[in-house]
């Protein structure tokens, strides 16, 4: 069938085919969408203002505790340490008195790991306050004693404590087998009282002893110091490396050897600084003596030997002892050396008898200056005056009264404050008494407190030092 051509009817709008209607609707929709897009663009550019973004407050990361729980404890029960009597020898150094131990050392619970208070990075040449004030305590075995005696120190306005951490008490069971329980507790207590801590480290365990000196291999001691300084990074302020190595009894019953001590000091210093660069290293305090043989070496000769052996880079502070003997603290060493009463008729040459007074410290400082080490400070690790009047005591000849002891200690700090600045650092006096001491112990007579428990008793020296302006 042939398709007819479409023609409009007169007077009427022609009817659109379906395709034309769809095209019209699509055109309207497209135009509408374009208008909406234009309007949105105008609103986004000229009208909309985004709200200011608030930067989130950063979360502070708490400093992790430095200490981990105490690690492997020795299998054998540790025995109370023999506390070395750090008093000045006369012509022949007297044997060290051993303090009477408690019947059974009280077991010490492992303390929670104390957190180190952040401390600033130390200057290239570390400095202490000049002078700084400290006392030696004996808080190793009994927590309650450490607690009370740290209170004594703090209440007197002193800021440092010195405490022995004997190597054999911590690593006595064998190399790498540590018992940190007591040292952890002492470190935590010092933090609690806000006191700075100087730790004296010496006395090799049995497994490390032997050879020509206090141990077979100095690296064993270095490993121990690295372990300790790592554990107490930021918590122990200073380490004293050994004690009185100028006496054979403190050097493995071998003749004093300043060059060997310099090697030990180098090992210890290097390992401590690897673990805790901010820790302070103090060389050993030396016993004042006029003997010069296989038993003892004068402190001046020993220090010169240390410098000659290259020890200069390996300590931050020179450690010294400053016993006052019979002379008042202001006494000139030259005058003392010429006085037979103040030197107990010592037949030694006059130059060697300058040791018999507190200001002998100035002679040791002079050696530092001559060695080009004047930028460093001196730390007096022990000083005091004994009141020991026992008839058979080797110290009776220079005993002073308790009132003189009190007066001399205060005047010693005053002398240092007026004459030794800025080269004097910490001055740590001896002692806050161990409660186990009796009148038969020579240390009893040097102490500024009495070995009482639980009722505290102090000597006049403590009260005078407490009242002393700092």
Residue pairs with C-beta under 8 A, 6 or more apart in sequence:
8 14
63 115
63 116
63 118
64 115
65 112
65 113
65 114
65 115
66 113
66 114
66 115
66 116
66 231
66 232
66 233
66 234
66 235
67 113
67 114
67 180
67 184
67 187
67 231
67 232
67 235
68 113
68 231
69 110
69 113
70 110
70 178
70 179
70 180
70 181
70 184
71 178
71 180
72 173
72 176
72 177
72 178
72 179
73 173
73 177
73 179
73 181
74 172
74 173
74 174
74 177
74 179
75 173
75 177
76 172
76 173
78 105
78 169
78 172
78 179
79 101
79 105
80 101
80 102
80 105
80 141
81 140
81 164
81 166
81 168
81 169
81 203
82 96
82 98
82 99
82 203
83 98
83 99
83 138
83 164
83 434
83 443
84 96
84 202
84 203
84 243
84 244
84 250
85 94
85 96
85 97
85 442
85 443
86 243
86 244
86 285
86 287
86 321
86 382
86 430
87 94
87 323
87 386
87 395
87 430
87 442
87 443
87 446
88 287
88 288
88 289
88 321
88 323
88 325
88 355
89 247
89 287
89 288
89 289
89 291
89 296
90 344
90 346
90 394
90 395
90 397
91 290
91 291
91 346
91 348
92 291
92 295
93 247
93 249
93 287
93 289
93 291
93 295
93 296
94 394
94 442
95 249
96 249
97 440
97 441
97 442
97 443
99 434
99 436
99 437
99 441
99 443
100 436
100 437
100 438
100 441
101 141
101 436
102 141
102 142
102 436
105 141
105 142
106 141
106 142
106 143
108 141
108 143
108 181
108 182
108 185
109 181
109 185
110 180
110 181
110 184
110 185
111 181
111 184
111 185
111 188
112 188
113 184
113 188
114 184
114 187
114 188
114 191
114 192
114 235
115 191
116 191
116 233
116 234
116 235
117 191
117 234
118 234
119 234
119 278
121 277
121 278
122 277
122 278
122 280
125 316
125 375
125 376
126 280
126 316
126 317
127 377
127 422
127 425
128 317
128 377
128 379
128 425
128 426
129 159
129 425
130 377
130 420
130 421
130 422
130 423
130 424
130 425
131 413
131 416
131 417
131 420
131 421
131 424
131 425
131 426
131 427
132 159
132 160
132 425
132 426
132 427
133 157
133 158
133 159
133 160
133 413
133 426
133 427
133 470
134 153
134 158
134 159
134 160
134 161
134 162
134 196
134 198
134 426
134 427
134 428
134 429
135 152
135 153
135 156
135 158
135 160
135 161
135 162
135 428
135 429
135 431
135 432
135 448
136 161
136 162
136 163
136 382
136 428
136 429
136 430
136 431
136 432
137 146
137 149
137 150
137 152
137 153
137 161
137 162
137 163
137 431
137 432
138 145
138 149
138 163
138 164
138 431
138 432
138 433
138 434
139 145
139 146
139 147
139 149
139 150
139 163
139 186
139 189
140 146
140 163
140 164
140 165
140 166
140 169
140 182
140 186
141 182
142 435
143 185
143 189
144 454
145 434
145 435
145 453
146 185
146 186
146 189
147 189
148 456
149 161
149 432
149 449
150 161
150 189
150 190
150 192
150 193
150 195
151 193
152 432
152 449
152 456
152 458
152 462
153 160
153 161
153 193
153 195
153 432
154 193
154 194
154 195
155 466
156 462
156 465
156 466
157 466
157 468
157 470
158 465
158 470
159 195
159 196
160 195
160 196
160 197
160 198
160 237
160 426
160 428
161 190
161 195
161 196
161 197
161 198
162 198
162 199
162 200
162 240
162 381
162 428
163 186
163 197
163 198
163 199
163 200
164 199
164 200
164 202
165 183
165 186
165 199
165 200
165 201
165 228
166 201
166 202
166 203
167 201
167 202
167 203
167 204
167 205
167 208
167 221
167 224
168 203
168 204
168 205
168 206
169 179
169 182
170 178
170 179
170 180
170 183
170 224
170 228
171 177
171 178
171 179
171 205
171 224
172 179
172 205
172 206
173 179
174 207
175 207
175 208
175 220
175 223
178 227
180 231
183 228
183 232
186 197
187 197
187 232
187 235
187 236
190 196
190 197
190 235
191 235
196 237
196 238
197 235
197 236
197 237
197 238
198 237
198 238
198 239
198 240
198 282
198 381
198 426
198 428
199 228
199 236
199 238
199 239
199 240
200 240
200 243
200 381
201 224
201 225
201 228
201 239
201 240
201 241
201 242
201 268
202 214
202 242
202 243
202 250
202 284
204 214
204 215
204 220
204 221
204 252
208 215
208 216
208 217
208 220
208 221
209 215
209 216
209 252
210 216
211 217
211 252
212 252
212 254
212 257
212 260
213 251
213 252
213 254
213 257
213 260
213 264
214 242
214 245
214 250
214 251
214 252
214 254
215 221
215 252
218 263
218 264
218 267
219 267
221 264
221 267
221 268
222 267
222 268
222 270
222 271
223 271
225 239
225 241
225 267
225 268
225 271
225 272
225 275
226 271
226 272
226 274
226 275
227 275
228 236
228 239
228 275
229 236
229 239
229 271
229 272
229 274
229 275
229 276
229 279
230 275
230 276
232 276
233 275
233 276
233 278
233 279
234 276
234 278
236 276
236 279
237 279
237 280
238 279
238 280
238 281
238 282
238 317
238 379
238 426
239 268
239 272
239 279
239 280
239 281
239 282
240 282
240 283
240 284
240 285
240 319
240 381
241 264
241 265
241 268
241 269
241 281
241 282
241 283
241 284
241 315
242 250
242 261
242 264
242 265
242 284
243 250
243 284
243 285
244 250
244 284
244 285
244 286
244 287
244 321
245 251
245 256
245 257
245 258
245 261
245 264
245 284
245 286
245 302
246 256
246 258
246 286
246 287
246 289
246 296
246 297
246 298
246 299
246 302
247 256
247 287
247 289
247 295
247 296
248 254
248 255
248 256
248 294
248 295
248 296
251 257
251 261
255 293
255 294
255 295
256 296
256 297
256 302
258 297
258 301
258 302
258 303
258 304
258 305
258 306
258 308
258 309
259 305
259 306
259 308
259 309
261 284
261 302
261 306
261 311
262 305
262 306
262 309
262 310
262 311
262 314
263 309
265 283
265 284
265 306
265 311
265 314
265 315
266 310
266 311
266 314
268 281
269 281
269 314
269 315
270 314
272 279
272 281
273 279
273 281
280 316
280 317
281 314
281 315
281 316
281 317
282 315
282 316
282 317
282 318
282 319
282 379
282 381
283 306
283 311
283 315
283 317
283 318
283 319
284 319
285 319
285 320
285 321
285 381
285 382
286 299
286 302
286 303
286 319
286 320
286 321
287 296
287 299
287 321
288 299
288 321
288 323
288 355
288 356
288 360
289 296
289 297
289 298
289 299
289 355
290 298
290 346
290 348
290 352
290 353
290 355
291 297
291 298
292 298
292 301
292 352
297 305
298 352
298 355
299 320
299 321
299 355
299 364
300 363
300 364
300 367
303 318
303 364
303 367
303 368
304 367
307 367
307 371
307 373
312 371
312 372
312 373
315 376
316 376
317 376
317 377
317 378
317 379
317 425
317 426
318 364
318 365
318 368
318 373
318 376
318 377
318 378
318 379
319 379
319 381
320 361
320 364
320 378
320 379
320 380
320 381
321 380
321 381
321 382
321 383
322 358
322 360
322 361
322 380
322 382
322 383
322 412
322 427
323 358
323 382
323 383
323 384
323 385
324 357
324 358
324 383
324 384
324 385
324 408
324 412
325 342
325 356
325 357
325 385
325 398
326 341
326 342
326 356
326 397
326 398
326 400
327 336
327 342
327 356
327 357
327 358
328 408
328 411
329 357
329 358
329 359
329 408
329 411
329 412
329 415
330 359
330 411
330 415
331 342
331 357
331 358
331 359
332 357
332 359
333 354
333 355
333 356
333 357
333 359
333 360
333 362
333 363
334 354
336 342
336 343
336 353
336 354
336 356
336 357
337 343
337 350
337 351
337 353
337 354
337 356
338 350
342 356
342 357
343 353
343 356
344 356
344 397
344 398
346 353
346 356
354 360
354 363
356 398
358 383
358 408
358 412
358 415
359 415
361 378
361 380
361 420
362 420
364 378
365 378
365 420
365 423
368 374
368 376
368 378
374 423
376 423
377 422
377 423
377 424
377 425
378 420
378 423
378 424
378 425
379 425
379 426
379 427
379 428
380 424
380 426
380 427
380 428
381 428
382 428
382 429
382 430
383 412
383 427
383 428
383 429
383 430
384 405
384 409
384 429
384 430
384 431
384 446
384 448
385 398
385 400
385 404
385 405
385 408
385 409
385 446
386 395
386 398
386 399
386 400
386 405
386 442
386 445
386 446
387 399
387 400
387 401
387 402
387 405
387 445
387 446
387 459
388 395
388 396
388 399
388 442
388 444
388 445
388 446
389 396
389 399
389 445
390 396
390 439
390 445
393 399
393 442
393 445
395 442
395 445
399 445
400 408
402 459
402 460
402 461
403 460
405 448
405 459
405 460
405 461
406 459
406 460
406 461
406 463
406 464
406 465
407 464
409 429
409 448
409 461
409 464
409 465
410 464
410 465
410 468
412 427
413 427
413 465
413 468
414 468
416 424
416 427
429 448
429 465
430 443
430 446
430 447
431 443
431 446
431 447
431 448
432 447
432 448
432 449
433 443
433 444
433 447
433 448
433 449
433 450
433 451
434 443
434 451
435 451
435 452
435 453
436 451
437 443
437 444
437 447
437 451
438 444
438 451
439 445
444 451
447 459
448 458
448 459
448 461
448 462
448 465
449 456
449 457
449 458
449 459
449 462
450 457
450 458
450 459
